[in-house]
Amino acid sequence: MQRESLLRTLSTSRLFRSLDPELLATLVPHADVHRLHQGECLWRRGAPAEHFHVVLRGVLELQRAPTSHESTLIALFGPGESPAIPVTLERRAFIADAYAATPSLEVLRVASAPILELVQTDVRLALAINRALLEHCVLLHAKIDVLAAGTVQRRVAAFMLDLAERFGDEGIDGKTYVPLALSRAHVATYVGARVETVIRIFSQWHKEGLVATSKEGFAIRSIDELRATLGGASLDDED
């Protein structure tokens, strides 16, 4: 990518846009943009975290398989969000594999060494990193809220609402469209449930017209209706 294009990408990214042009210019030689197709890996668990990342387009997923052959979906990161900030700041190794979750993914990558040196003296850069850490905490709390929502149906509803808030757009028909196609197995691993239970929940929502899924993502008829399921009766009390 040409220098001017990289500089523009840095200046419009959420993590670096508050920095002055002179400082941004010093980061250009240490920056590049990675483009991946769905299923391709950006980094592997155990690799040293030597770069800061900002998702530009698409969605990045973090997976981990600590004790079995089945992967566990840890987190999703969309446009503007920065994954793995804590381990990068601490110069540790990645604790999960990172994959493209959407048909295409673009990620800005900036070497951490010059940033970690500059952050000691540049207040604006320090504040930018601090904001990214706070956003990381918000995402962590959202994951906790999902897992603490109660029964599987409530956990799935909480997960769908989180995705809608972060990645959704309201259509002219009033529905909320989320351009993220996740398999039932993906959802099940994220919320800690059996795939069969998740399939049953989505089947019921489809019959009711509440949530429709396709290969492009999913559409929610009413955010308020879906939110109401967090306090209503569930299909899966046995889980």
CYANA upper distance limits for C-alpha pairs under 8 A (distance plus 0.5 A):
  1 MET  CA      5 SER  CA      6.96
  1 MET  CA      6 LEU  CA      6.90
  1 MET  CA     32 ASP  CA      7.54
  1 MET  CA     33 VAL  CA      7.92
  2 GLN  CA      6 LEU  CA      6.74
  3 ARG  CA      7 LEU  CA      6.57
  3 ARG  CA     28 VAL  CA      7.21
  4 GLU  CA      8 ARG  CA      6.69
  5 SER  CA      9 THR  CA      6.67
  6 LEU  CA     10 LEU  CA      6.61
  6 LEU  CA     28 VAL  CA      6.83
  6 LEU  CA     31 ALA  CA      7.73
  6 LEU  CA     32 ASP  CA      7.57
  7 LEU  CA     11 SER  CA      6.60
  7 LEU  CA     24 LEU  CA      7.31
  7 LEU  CA     25 ALA  CA      7.09
  7 LEU  CA     28 VAL  CA      6.61
  8 ARG  CA     12 THR  CA      6.76
  9 THR  CA     13 SER  CA      6.60
  9 THR  CA    108 LEU  CA      8.41
 10 LEU  CA     16 PHE  CA      6.41
 10 LEU  CA     17 ARG  CA      7.05
 10 LEU  CA     24 LEU  CA      7.42
 10 LEU  CA     28 VAL  CA      8.38
 10 LEU  CA    108 LEU  CA      8.49
 11 SER  CA     16 PHE  CA      6.57
 11 SER  CA     17 ARG  CA      4.91
 11 SER  CA     18 SER  CA      8.12
 11 SER  CA     19 LEU  CA      8.04
 11 SER  CA     21 PRO  CA      8.24
 11 SER  CA     24 LEU  CA      7.54
 12 THR  CA     16 PHE  CA      7.81
 12 THR  CA     17 ARG  CA      5.67
 13 SER  CA     17 ARG  CA      5.96
 13 SER  CA     54 VAL  CA      7.67
 13 SER  CA     56 LEU  CA      8.08
 13 SER  CA     80 GLY  CA      6.91
 14 ARG  CA     54 VAL  CA      8.29
 14 ARG  CA     80 GLY  CA      5.90
 14 ARG  CA     81 GLU  CA      7.94
 15 LEU  CA     54 VAL  CA      7.63
 15 LEU  CA     80 GLY  CA      8.09
 15 LEU  CA     82 SER  CA      7.98
 15 LEU  CA    128 ALA  CA      6.39
 15 LEU  CA    129 ILE  CA      7.52
 15 LEU  CA    132 ALA  CA      7.13
 16 PHE  CA     24 LEU  CA      8.13
 16 PHE  CA    125 LEU  CA      8.03
 16 PHE  CA    128 ALA  CA      7.22
 18 SER  CA    124 ARG  CA      7.35
 18 SER  CA    125 LEU  CA      8.31
 18 SER  CA    128 ALA  CA      7.61
 19 LEU  CA     23 LEU  CA      6.92
 19 LEU  CA     24 LEU  CA      6.87
 19 LEU  CA    124 ARG  CA      6.70
 19 LEU  CA    125 LEU  CA      7.01
 20 ASP  CA     24 LEU  CA      6.82
 21 PRO  CA     25 ALA  CA      6.55
 22 GLU  CA     26 THR  CA      7.21
 23 LEU  CA     27 LEU  CA      7.33
 24 LEU  CA     28 VAL  CA      7.15
 27 LEU  CA     31 ALA  CA      6.90
 27 LEU  CA    110 VAL  CA      7.89
 27 LEU  CA    114 PRO  CA      8.17
 27 LEU  CA    115 ILE  CA      8.49
 28 VAL  CA     32 ASP  CA      8.44
 30 HIS  CA    110 VAL  CA      6.05
 30 HIS  CA    111 ALA  CA      5.86
 31 ALA  CA    108 LEU  CA      7.65
 31 ALA  CA    109 ARG  CA      6.06
 31 ALA  CA    110 VAL  CA      4.78
 31 ALA  CA    111 ALA  CA      7.00
 32 ASP  CA    108 LEU  CA      6.50
 32 ASP  CA    109 ARG  CA      5.91
 32 ASP  CA    110 VAL  CA      7.11
 33 VAL  CA    106 GLU  CA      7.15
 33 VAL  CA    107 VAL  CA      6.06
 33 VAL  CA    108 LEU  CA      5.02
 33 VAL  CA    109 ARG  CA      6.42
 34 HIS  CA    105 LEU  CA      8.46
 34 HIS  CA    106 GLU  CA      6.14
 34 HIS  CA    107 VAL  CA      5.72
 34 HIS  CA    108 LEU  CA      6.96
 34 HIS  CA    109 ARG  CA      7.70
 35 ARG  CA    104 SER  CA      7.70
 35 ARG  CA    105 LEU  CA      6.09
 35 ARG  CA    106 GLU  CA      5.09
 35 ARG  CA    107 VAL  CA      7.11
 36 LEU  CA     40 GLU  CA      6.46
 36 LEU  CA     41 CYS  CA      8.25
 36 LEU  CA     42 LEU  CA      8.20
 36 LEU  CA    100 ALA  CA      6.91
 36 LEU  CA    104 SER  CA      6.30
 36 LEU  CA    105 LEU  CA      5.62
 36 LEU  CA    106 GLU  CA      7.07
 37 HIS  CA    100 ALA  CA      6.77
 37 HIS  CA    102 THR  CA      7.84
 37 HIS  CA    103 PRO  CA      5.97
 37 HIS  CA    104 SER  CA      5.13
 37 HIS  CA    105 LEU  CA      6.77
 38 GLN  CA     99 TYR  CA      7.89
 38 GLN  CA    100 ALA  CA      5.26
 38 GLN  CA    101 ALA  CA      5.99
 38 GLN  CA    102 THR  CA      5.67
 38 GLN  CA    103 PRO  CA      5.03
 38 GLN  CA    104 SER  CA      6.37
 38 GLN  CA    105 LEU  CA      7.92
 39 GLY  CA     99 TYR  CA      6.16
 39 GLY  CA    100 ALA  CA      5.76
 39 GLY  CA    101 ALA  CA      6.89
 40 GLU  CA     99 TYR  CA      6.01
 40 GLU  CA    100 ALA  CA      6.20
 41 CYS  CA     97 ASP  CA      7.73
 41 CYS  CA     98 ALA  CA      6.17
 41 CYS  CA     99 TYR  CA      4.90
 41 CYS  CA    100 ALA  CA      7.12
 42 LEU  CA     97 ASP  CA      8.24
 42 LEU  CA     98 ALA  CA      5.89
 42 LEU  CA     99 TYR  CA      6.26
 42 LEU  CA    100 ALA  CA      7.96
 43 TRP  CA     47 ALA  CA      7.50
 43 TRP  CA     94 PHE  CA      8.47
 43 TRP  CA     97 ASP  CA      6.33
 43 TRP  CA     98 ALA  CA      5.87
 43 TRP  CA     99 TYR  CA      8.10
 44 ARG  CA     94 PHE  CA      7.60
 44 ARG  CA     96 ALA  CA      7.07
 44 ARG  CA     97 ASP  CA      4.92
 44 ARG  CA     98 ALA  CA      6.99
 45 ARG  CA     64 ARG  CA      8.33
 45 ARG  CA     93 ALA  CA      7.75
 45 ARG  CA     94 PHE  CA      5.54
 45 ARG  CA     95 ILE  CA      5.59
 45 ARG  CA     96 ALA  CA      4.90
 45 ARG  CA     97 ASP  CA      5.30
 46 GLY  CA     93 ALA  CA      5.58
 46 GLY  CA     94 PHE  CA      5.73
 46 GLY  CA     95 ILE  CA      6.72
 46 GLY  CA     96 ALA  CA      8.07
 47 ALA  CA     93 ALA  CA      5.79
 47 ALA  CA     94 PHE  CA      6.21
 48 PRO  CA     91 ARG  CA      7.71
 48 PRO  CA     92 ARG  CA      6.55
 48 PRO  CA     93 ALA  CA      4.67
 48 PRO  CA     94 PHE  CA      6.73
 49 ALA  CA     87 VAL  CA      6.96
 49 ALA  CA     88 THR  CA      5.51
 49 ALA  CA     91 ARG  CA      6.52
 49 ALA  CA     92 ARG  CA      6.37
 49 ALA  CA     93 ALA  CA      5.67
 49 ALA  CA     94 PHE  CA      6.27
 50 GLU  CA     88 THR  CA      6.82
 50 GLU  CA     91 ARG  CA      7.34
 50 GLU  CA    111 ALA  CA      6.52
 50 GLU  CA    112 SER  CA      5.91
 50 GLU  CA    113 ALA  CA      7.71
 51 HIS  CA     88 THR  CA      7.17
 51 HIS  CA    109 ARG  CA      6.56
 51 HIS  CA    110 VAL  CA      5.73
 51 HIS  CA    111 ALA  CA      4.77
 51 HIS  CA    112 SER  CA      5.09
 51 HIS  CA    113 ALA  CA      8.38
 52 PHE  CA     82 SER  CA      7.98
 52 PHE  CA     84 ALA  CA      8.24
 52 PHE  CA     85 ILE  CA      7.31
 52 PHE  CA     88 THR  CA      7.11
 52 PHE  CA    109 ARG  CA      6.23
 52 PHE  CA    110 VAL  CA      5.70
 52 PHE  CA    111 ALA  CA      6.82
 52 PHE  CA    112 SER  CA      6.27
 53 HIS  CA     82 SER  CA      6.00
 53 HIS  CA     83 PRO  CA      6.88
 53 HIS  CA     84 ALA  CA      8.29
 53 HIS  CA    107 VAL  CA      6.95
 53 HIS  CA    108 LEU  CA      6.05
 53 HIS  CA    109 ARG  CA      5.17
 53 HIS  CA    110 VAL  CA      7.02
 54 VAL  CA     79 PRO  CA      8.07
 54 VAL  CA     80 GLY  CA      6.55
 54 VAL  CA     81 GLU  CA      6.26
 54 VAL  CA     82 SER  CA      5.09
 54 VAL  CA     83 PRO  CA      7.66
 54 VAL  CA    107 VAL  CA      6.11
 54 VAL  CA    108 LEU  CA      5.54
 54 VAL  CA    109 ARG  CA      7.17
 55 VAL  CA     59 VAL  CA      7.75
 55 VAL  CA     60 LEU  CA      7.86
 55 VAL  CA     77 PHE  CA      7.58
 55 VAL  CA     78 GLY  CA      6.43
 55 VAL  CA     79 PRO  CA      5.35
 55 VAL  CA     80 GLY  CA      6.00
 55 VAL  CA     81 GLU  CA      6.21
 55 VAL  CA     82 SER  CA      6.88
 55 VAL  CA    105 LEU  CA      8.27
 55 VAL  CA    106 GLU  CA      6.73
 55 VAL  CA    107 VAL  CA      4.98
 55 VAL  CA    108 LEU  CA      6.79
 56 LEU  CA     78 GLY  CA      8.16
 56 LEU  CA     79 PRO  CA      5.36
 56 LEU  CA     80 GLY  CA      6.54
 56 LEU  CA    105 LEU  CA      8.12
 56 LEU  CA    106 GLU  CA      5.79
 56 LEU  CA    107 VAL  CA      5.83
 56 LEU  CA    108 LEU  CA      7.09
 57 ARG  CA     78 GLY  CA      7.64
 57 ARG  CA     79 PRO  CA      5.81
 57 ARG  CA    104 SER  CA      8.11
 57 ARG  CA    105 LEU  CA      5.98
 57 ARG  CA    106 GLU  CA      5.52
 57 ARG  CA    107 VAL  CA      7.60
 58 GLY  CA     78 GLY  CA      6.63
 58 GLY  CA     79 PRO  CA      6.98
 58 GLY  CA    100 ALA  CA      8.17
 58 GLY  CA    101 ALA  CA      7.99
 58 GLY  CA    102 THR  CA      6.19
 58 GLY  CA    103 PRO  CA      8.18
 58 GLY  CA    104 SER  CA      6.49
 58 GLY  CA    105 LEU  CA      5.05
 58 GLY  CA    106 GLU  CA      7.06
 59 VAL  CA     76 LEU  CA      7.14
 59 VAL  CA     77 PHE  CA      6.06
 59 VAL  CA     78 GLY  CA      5.04
 59 VAL  CA     79 PRO  CA      7.50
 59 VAL  CA    100 ALA  CA      6.79
 59 VAL  CA    101 ALA  CA      5.91
 59 VAL  CA    102 THR  CA      6.19
 59 VAL  CA    105 LEU  CA      6.87
 59 VAL  CA    180 LEU  CA      8.15
 60 LEU  CA     76 LEU  CA      6.19
 60 LEU  CA     77 PHE  CA      5.61
 60 LEU  CA     78 GLY  CA      6.95
 60 LEU  CA     98 ALA  CA      7.15
 60 LEU  CA     99 TYR  CA      6.26
 60 LEU  CA    100 ALA  CA      5.38
 60 LEU  CA    101 ALA  CA      5.91
 60 LEU  CA    102 THR  CA      8.08
 60 LEU  CA    105 LEU  CA      7.75
 61 GLU  CA     73 LEU  CA      7.59
 61 GLU  CA     74 ILE  CA      7.98
 61 GLU  CA     75 ALA  CA      6.31
 61 GLU  CA     76 LEU  CA      5.01
 61 GLU  CA     77 PHE  CA      6.87
 61 GLU  CA     98 ALA  CA      6.14
 61 GLU  CA     99 TYR  CA      5.86
 61 GLU  CA    100 ALA  CA      6.80
 61 GLU  CA    101 ALA  CA      6.21
 62 LEU  CA     73 LEU  CA      6.54
 62 LEU  CA     74 ILE  CA      5.89
 62 LEU  CA     75 ALA  CA      5.82
 62 LEU  CA     76 LEU  CA      6.94
 62 LEU  CA     96 ALA  CA      6.39
 62 LEU  CA     97 ASP  CA      6.05
 62 LEU  CA     98 ALA  CA      5.08
 62 LEU  CA     99 TYR  CA      7.01
 63 GLN  CA     71 SER  CA      6.45
 63 GLN  CA     72 THR  CA      5.85
 63 GLN  CA     73 LEU  CA      5.10
 63 GLN  CA     74 ILE  CA      6.01
 63 GLN  CA     75 ALA  CA      8.00
 63 GLN  CA     96 ALA  CA      6.01
 63 GLN  CA     97 ASP  CA      5.69
 63 GLN  CA     98 ALA  CA      6.85
 63 GLN  CA     99 TYR  CA      8.20
 64 ARG  CA     71 SER  CA      5.85
 64 ARG  CA     72 THR  CA      5.62
 64 ARG  CA     73 LEU  CA      7.15
 64 ARG  CA     74 ILE  CA      7.41
 64 ARG  CA     95 ILE  CA      8.18
 64 ARG  CA     96 ALA  CA      5.47
 64 ARG  CA     97 ASP  CA      6.67
 65 ALA  CA     69 HIS  CA      6.87
 65 ALA  CA     70 GLU  CA      6.39
 65 ALA  CA     71 SER  CA      4.96
 65 ALA  CA     72 THR  CA      6.33
 71 SER  CA    189 THR  CA      8.23
 72 THR  CA    189 THR  CA      5.88
 72 THR  CA    190 TYR  CA      7.20
 73 LEU  CA    186 HIS  CA      7.11
 73 LEU  CA    189 THR  CA      6.25
 73 LEU  CA    190 TYR  CA      5.57
 74 ILE  CA    190 TYR  CA      6.91
 75 ALA  CA    143 LYS  CA      8.22
 75 ALA  CA    190 TYR  CA      8.26
 77 PHE  CA     81 GLU  CA      6.27
 77 PHE  CA     82 SER  CA      7.62
 77 PHE  CA     83 PRO  CA      7.05
 78 GLY  CA    166 ARG  CA      8.11
 78 GLY  CA    167 PHE  CA      7.50
 81 GLU  CA    132 ALA  CA      8.41
 81 GLU  CA    135 GLU  CA      8.44
 82 SER  CA    132 ALA  CA      7.28
 82 SER  CA    136 HIS  CA      8.15
 83 PRO  CA    136 HIS  CA      8.04
 84 ALA  CA     88 THR  CA      6.78
 84 ALA  CA     94 PHE  CA      7.88
 85 ILE  CA     89 LEU  CA      6.68
 85 ILE  CA    132 ALA  CA      7.74
 85 ILE  CA    133 LEU  CA      7.07
 85 ILE  CA    136 HIS  CA      8.00
 86 PRO  CA     90 GLU  CA      6.76
 86 PRO  CA    133 LEU  CA      7.65
 87 VAL  CA     91 ARG  CA      6.41
 87 VAL  CA     92 ARG  CA      5.57
 87 VAL  CA     93 ALA  CA      7.10
 87 VAL  CA     94 PHE  CA      7.14
 88 THR  CA     92 ARG  CA      6.80
 88 THR  CA     93 ALA  CA      8.40
 88 THR  CA    112 SER  CA      7.59
 89 LEU  CA    112 SER  CA      8.37
 89 LEU  CA    116 LEU  CA      7.75
100 ALA  CA    104 SER  CA      7.49
100 ALA  CA    105 LEU  CA      6.35
101 ALA  CA    105 LEU  CA      8.30
101 ALA  CA    180 LEU  CA      8.30
101 ALA  CA    182 LEU  CA      8.43
102 THR  CA    180 LEU  CA      7.01
102 THR  CA    181 ALA  CA      7.61
111 ALA  CA    115 ILE  CA      7.83
112 SER  CA    116 LEU  CA      6.44
113 ALA  CA    117 GLU  CA      6.85
114 PRO  CA    118 LEU  CA      6.60
115 ILE  CA    119 VAL  CA      6.37
116 LEU  CA    120 GLN  CA      7.53
117 GLU  CA    121 THR  CA      8.39
118 LEU  CA    122 ASP  CA      6.40
118 LEU  CA    125 LEU  CA      8.00
119 VAL  CA    123 VAL  CA      7.59
119 VAL  CA    125 LEU  CA      6.11
119 VAL  CA    126 ALA  CA      5.58
120 GLN  CA    126 ALA  CA      7.89
122 ASP  CA    126 ALA  CA      6.79
123 VAL  CA    127 LEU  CA      6.64
124 ARG  CA    128 ALA  CA      6.64
125 LEU  CA    129 ILE  CA      6.74
126 ALA  CA    130 ASN  CA      6.63
127 LEU  CA    131 ARG  CA      6.64
128 ALA  CA    132 ALA  CA      6.85
129 ILE  CA    133 LEU  CA      6.77
130 ASN  CA    134 LEU  CA      6.77
131 ARG  CA    135 GLU  CA      6.71
132 ALA  CA    136 HIS  CA      6.64
133 LEU  CA    137 CYS  CA      6.80
134 LEU  CA    138 VAL  CA      6.84
135 GLU  CA    139 LEU  CA      6.87
136 HIS  CA    140 LEU  CA      6.78
137 CYS  CA    141 HIS  CA      6.65
138 VAL  CA    142 ALA  CA      6.67
139 LEU  CA    143 LYS  CA      6.83
140 LEU  CA    144 ILE  CA      6.83
141 HIS  CA    145 ASP  CA      6.56
142 ALA  CA    146 VAL  CA      6.77
142 ALA  CA    162 ASP  CA      7.61
143 LYS  CA    147 LEU  CA      6.89
143 LYS  CA    159 PHE  CA      8.46
144 ILE  CA    148 ALA  CA      6.48
145 ASP  CA    149 ALA  CA      6.41
145 ASP  CA    158 ALA  CA      7.96
146 VAL  CA    154 ARG  CA      8.50
146 VAL  CA    155 ARG  CA      5.59
146 VAL  CA    156 VAL  CA      8.00
146 VAL  CA    158 ALA  CA      5.75
146 VAL  CA    159 PHE  CA      6.25
146 VAL  CA    191 VAL  CA      7.32
147 LEU  CA    155 ARG  CA      6.52
147 LEU  CA    191 VAL  CA      6.48
147 LEU  CA    192 GLY  CA      7.98
148 ALA  CA    155 ARG  CA      7.85
149 ALA  CA    154 ARG  CA      6.13
149 ALA  CA    155 ARG  CA      5.65
149 ALA  CA    158 ALA  CA      7.41
149 ALA  CA    230 LEU  CA      7.81
150 GLY  CA    154 ARG  CA      6.33
150 GLY  CA    155 ARG  CA      6.75
151 THR  CA    155 ARG  CA      6.74
151 THR  CA    234 SER  CA      7.62
151 THR  CA    236 ASP  CA      6.97
151 THR  CA    237 ASP  CA      6.59
151 THR  CA    239 ASP  CA      7.22
152 VAL  CA    156 VAL  CA      6.56
152 VAL  CA    191 VAL  CA      7.84
152 VAL  CA    193 ALA  CA      6.95
152 VAL  CA    197 THR  CA      8.05
152 VAL  CA    198 VAL  CA      8.02
152 VAL  CA    236 ASP  CA      6.77
152 VAL  CA    237 ASP  CA      8.35
152 VAL  CA    239 ASP  CA      7.25
153 GLN  CA    157 ALA  CA      6.62
153 GLN  CA    198 VAL  CA      8.13
153 GLN  CA    201 ILE  CA      6.93
153 GLN  CA    229 THR  CA      8.36
153 GLN  CA    230 LEU  CA      8.46
153 GLN  CA    234 SER  CA      6.49
153 GLN  CA    235 LEU  CA      7.18
153 GLN  CA    236 ASP  CA      6.99
154 ARG  CA    158 ALA  CA      6.56
154 ARG  CA    229 THR  CA      7.03
154 ARG  CA    230 LEU  CA      5.46
154 ARG  CA    231 GLY  CA      8.38
154 ARG  CA    234 SER  CA      7.83
155 ARG  CA    159 PHE  CA      6.66
155 ARG  CA    191 VAL  CA      6.51
156 VAL  CA    160 MET  CA      6.68
156 VAL  CA    187 VAL  CA      7.81
156 VAL  CA    191 VAL  CA      6.98
156 VAL  CA    198 VAL  CA      8.09
157 ALA  CA    161 LEU  CA      6.64
157 ALA  CA    226 LEU  CA      6.93
157 ALA  CA    227 ARG  CA      7.55
157 ALA  CA    229 THR  CA      7.47
157 ALA  CA    230 LEU  CA      7.24
158 ALA  CA    162 ASP  CA      6.68
158 ALA  CA    227 ARG  CA      8.09
158 ALA  CA    230 LEU  CA      7.71
159 PHE  CA    163 LEU  CA      6.84
159 PHE  CA    191 VAL  CA      7.97
160 MET  CA    164 ALA  CA      6.60
161 LEU  CA    165 GLU  CA      6.61
161 LEU  CA    223 ILE  CA      7.81
161 LEU  CA    226 LEU  CA      8.04
161 LEU  CA    227 ARG  CA      7.76
162 ASP  CA    166 ARG  CA      6.79
163 LEU  CA    167 PHE  CA      6.15
163 LEU  CA    168 GLY  CA      7.33
163 LEU  CA    178 VAL  CA      7.71
164 ALA  CA    168 GLY  CA      4.82
164 ALA  CA    169 ASP  CA      8.11
164 ALA  CA    176 THR  CA      7.54
164 ALA  CA    177 TYR  CA      7.96
164 ALA  CA    178 VAL  CA      6.48
167 PHE  CA    178 VAL  CA      6.35
167 PHE  CA    179 PRO  CA      7.86
168 GLY  CA    176 THR  CA      6.48
168 GLY  CA    177 TYR  CA      5.80
168 GLY  CA    178 VAL  CA      4.85
168 GLY  CA    179 PRO  CA      7.71
169 ASP  CA    176 THR  CA      5.95
169 ASP  CA    177 TYR  CA      5.83
169 ASP  CA    178 VAL  CA      7.09
170 GLU  CA    174 GLY  CA      6.47
170 GLU  CA    175 LYS  CA      6.15
170 GLU  CA    176 THR  CA      4.86
170 GLU  CA    177 TYR  CA      6.66
171 GLY  CA    175 LYS  CA      5.99
171 GLY  CA    176 THR  CA      6.63
171 GLY  CA    177 TYR  CA      7.33
174 GLY  CA    221 ARG  CA      7.76
174 GLY  CA    222 SER  CA      8.16
175 LYS  CA    219 ALA  CA      6.91
175 LYS  CA    220 ILE  CA      6.09
175 LYS  CA    221 ARG  CA      5.17
175 LYS  CA    222 SER  CA      6.70
176 THR  CA    219 ALA  CA      6.05
176 THR  CA    220 ILE  CA      5.60
176 THR  CA    221 ARG  CA      7.11
176 THR  CA    222 SER  CA      7.75
176 THR  CA    223 ILE  CA      7.89
177 TYR  CA    217 GLY  CA      8.02
177 TYR  CA    218 PHE  CA      6.52
177 TYR  CA    219 ALA  CA      4.97
177 TYR  CA    220 ILE  CA      7.01
178 VAL  CA    217 GLY  CA      6.20
178 VAL  CA    218 PHE  CA      5.96
178 VAL  CA    219 ALA  CA      6.74
179 PRO  CA    216 GLU  CA      6.20
179 PRO  CA    217 GLY  CA      4.97
179 PRO  CA    218 PHE  CA      7.16
180 LEU  CA    216 GLU  CA      6.91
180 LEU  CA    217 GLY  CA      4.79
180 LEU  CA    218 PHE  CA      7.44
181 ALA  CA    213 THR  CA      8.26
181 ALA  CA    214 SER  CA      7.51
181 ALA  CA    215 LYS  CA      6.20
181 ALA  CA    216 GLU  CA      6.03
181 ALA  CA    217 GLY  CA      4.45
181 ALA  CA    218 PHE  CA      7.38
182 LEU  CA    186 HIS  CA      6.36
182 LEU  CA    187 VAL  CA      7.24
182 LEU  CA    217 GLY  CA      7.61
183 SER  CA    187 VAL  CA      7.01
184 ARG  CA    188 ALA  CA      6.55
184 ARG  CA    195 VAL  CA      6.74
184 ARG  CA    198 VAL  CA      6.83
184 ARG  CA    199 ILE  CA      6.79
185 ALA  CA    189 THR  CA      6.67
185 ALA  CA    195 VAL  CA      6.04
186 HIS  CA    190 TYR  CA      6.81
187 VAL  CA    191 VAL  CA      6.74
187 VAL  CA    198 VAL  CA      7.90
188 ALA  CA    192 GLY  CA      6.21
188 ALA  CA    193 ALA  CA      5.38
188 ALA  CA    194 ARG  CA      6.42
188 ALA  CA    195 VAL  CA      5.84
188 ALA  CA    198 VAL  CA      6.66
189 THR  CA    193 ALA  CA      6.91
189 THR  CA    194 ARG  CA      8.42
193 ALA  CA    197 THR  CA      7.49
193 ALA  CA    198 VAL  CA      7.66
193 ALA  CA    239 ASP  CA      8.37
194 ARG  CA    198 VAL  CA      7.11
195 VAL  CA    199 ILE  CA      6.65
196 GLU  CA    200 ARG  CA      6.76
197 THR  CA    201 ILE  CA      6.81
197 THR  CA    236 ASP  CA      7.65
198 VAL  CA    202 PHE  CA      6.78
199 ILE  CA    203 SER  CA      6.57
200 ARG  CA    204 GLN  CA      6.75
201 ILE  CA    205 TRP  CA      6.79
201 ILE  CA    235 LEU  CA      7.62
202 PHE  CA    206 HIS  CA      6.45
202 PHE  CA    211 VAL  CA      7.78
203 SER  CA    207 LYS  CA      6.77
204 GLN  CA    208 GLU  CA      6.79
205 TRP  CA    209 GLY  CA      6.54
205 TRP  CA    210 LEU  CA      5.62
205 TRP  CA    211 VAL  CA      5.96
205 TRP  CA    212 ALA  CA      8.16
206 HIS  CA    210 LEU  CA      6.60
206 HIS  CA    211 VAL  CA      6.02
206 HIS  CA    212 ALA  CA      6.10
209 GLY  CA    221 ARG  CA      7.46
210 LEU  CA    220 ILE  CA      6.37
210 LEU  CA    221 ARG  CA      5.64
210 LEU  CA    222 SER  CA      7.39
210 LEU  CA    225 GLU  CA      8.12
210 LEU  CA    226 LEU  CA      7.76
211 VAL  CA    218 PHE  CA      7.36
211 VAL  CA    219 ALA  CA      6.16
211 VAL  CA    220 ILE  CA      5.17
211 VAL  CA    221 ARG  CA      6.79
212 ALA  CA    218 PHE  CA      6.01
212 ALA  CA    219 ALA  CA      5.71
212 ALA  CA    220 ILE  CA      7.16
213 THR  CA    217 GLY  CA      6.36
213 THR  CA    218 PHE  CA      4.64
213 THR  CA    219 ALA  CA      6.89
214 SER  CA    218 PHE  CA      6.47
220 ILE  CA    226 LEU  CA      8.27
221 ARG  CA    225 GLU  CA      8.43
222 SER  CA    226 LEU  CA      6.86
223 ILE  CA    227 ARG  CA      6.52
224 ASP  CA    228 ALA  CA      6.61
225 GLU  CA    229 THR  CA      7.30
226 LEU  CA    230 LEU  CA      7.98
227 ARG  CA    231 GLY  CA      8.33
228 ALA  CA    232 GLY  CA      6.79
229 THR  CA    233 ALA  CA      7.58
229 THR  CA    234 SER  CA      8.13
